[in-house]
Amino acid sequence: MKKSFSVTLVCLIALSATVFLPNVFASPPEPASGSWTYVVTSIEDTKYADGNTFRYGEEIGTWTGTFTGTSLDYFEVVIHPKGFVTCQGRIAFTGDVNSASGTLEIIFIGKKYPASPEGLWSGKWVILGGTGGLTGLQGRGTWEGPSFYLDYEGWIHFNPKL
């Protein structure tokens, strides 16, 4: 009886101690939206293979909305023989997200079909990591729009800083 009471008491103490531990869960997801405009600053290389044209380059981005700041973006565009175009790249973002400042590394992929109205692009983005006040920020979403002016939307949240 005494041993059973001791085990129960230890379990109750341990359980009640968790009430006073800090919250270690991620913040709830919240929506992110705004615009991402960019200017191509260089095309570093163009290659050809199997009817495809590969172009590599850099661009300077300007972000408004949930993400406010600038970016240096590295991209690869593939122009396929049937007319559709795909792209992928990395974004080195510097700025603010919901009043927190720092840097982010974001990857993106996208496509444009020749029959799309006004040559609209569409794609996806994912945050890989951040520094400063953006450490622990995670997010993903979509983007779309005509060349050089895109709208983005998605969800973001902070992981706990342990």
N, C-alpha and C positions, 0 to 999 in steps of 0.2 A: 504494500500500500504506500509506504513512504517513498519507494523508488518511483512508482507510478506518479505520485504527486510531484516529485522533483522534476521528472521529465515533462509533465504538463506545465509546470511553472516556467521551466526554461523555454519551452515552445511559446508560451504566452508572452514572455519578455522579448524573445526574438521577433515575434510577430508585431508586437506593439512598437518596437524600435523602428520598423520600416515606415511607420507613419511620419517619423521625423527625418527620414532621408530626403535629400533633394530630388526633385523630379528629373529623371534621367531619360525620359522619353522625348522623341522628336516633337517639334512644334507641329500643330495641325497644318495640313496643306492649305495654301491660300492661292487665289488666282494671280496670274502675272499676265500683263498685256502691254502693248505699246508698239512703237515703230523702230525699225532698224534700217537706216539708209547707209549706202556705201558708195565709195568712189574707187574704182580700180586704179591702182598706182603703178602696177607693173605686170607684164606677162613675161615670166622668166624663161619659159620653154614651151615649145610646141612639138609634139611627136605624133606619128601616124602609125596605125597598125590595124590590119583587117578592116579597112574602110572607116575606122574610127579616128577622130582627131582629139588628141589629149592636150589640154592647155593648163599650165600651172602659173599661179601668180599670187599677188598680194593686193589687198584693198584696205582702206581706212573706213571704219564704220562709226556711225553716230547713233546712239541709242536714246530713246525717250520712253517715258512710261514707268513701269515697275523697275526696269533697268535704265539708269541714267548715267551716261558716260560715253567713252570712246573705246574703239577696239582696233587692233591690227589683226587682220584675218588672212589666213593662208588657204588657198583653194586649189582644187583640181576640177576642171570641167571636161566632160567627154561628150563630143558631138557624134551621135550615132548615124550610120548610113541612112536609116529610115526617117531621120529628121528630129527625133526627140533628143533631149539633152539631159544629162545627169551631172550632179555636182556633189562634192564633199569637201569638208575642210575643218579647220580649227580656228577658234576665235580666242584672242587674248584680250579680254575685257578689263578695263580699269574704270571704276566709278562707284556708284551707290545702288543698292537694292534695298528699298524700304528703309532708308536712313542709315544703313550700315555701309561702310566704305571698305574697299579692298579690290582684289583682282579675282577674276574667274577664268577658268579654261572651259570652253564650251565646244562641243563638236556639232556639226550639222551635216545633213544630207538633203538632197532635193532633186527635183525633176521639172522639166518643161516639155510639154507635148506640142508638136507643130500645129495641131488643131485647137489648142487652148486659146480662149479669147484674149486678145491683146498680149499674147506671149506670157501669160501668167506662170510664175514659178510656184511650187509648193514643196514643203519639206518638213523635216523634224529637227529638233535640237535637244541636247542633253548636257547638263552641267557635269563636268568631270571632277572639279575641285575648285577650292578658293583659298585666298589668303587674307590676312587682316580681319576686318569685321565680317568678311564673307566666308571665313573658314566654317565648314560644316553645312554650307548652303547646298541643297540639292534641288534639282528641278528638271523638268522636261516639258516639251510642248511641240507646237507646230508653227510654221510661218508660211506666208503666201503673199504674192503681189507681183507687180511688174518689175522688171530689172531695175535695180538701184533704189527701190522704195518698197520695203516689205513690212507687213504687220506680223507681229508675233503674239502668241498666247500660250498659256499652259498653267502649270502649277509649280509652286516652290515651297520649301520648308527647310528649317534648320535642324540638323542633327544636334544632339547635345554635345557640349564641350566638356569632356571628362578630364 
